[in-house]
Amino acid sequence: MPGIVERIKRFARSPQGQRATEQVRRAAADPRRRAQAQRLLSKLRDRRP
């Protein structure tokens, strides 16, 4: 049974993985999405003890 890293690699090479990667790239390039992600990460960091 392949390990998790191998499964992720296989998914990333698949057509479905390529589409997901492209969607993430486009979202990361959008300033509104980038700000939204920063706010979310900030909230998560603040919750840690």
Number of C-alpha atoms within 10 A of each C-alpha: 5 8 7 9 9 11 11 13 11 12 14 15 12 12 10 10 15 13 13 14 14 11 11 11 11 11 14 14 10 11 10 11 13 13 12 12 14 12 12 12 11 11 11 10 10 9 7 6 4
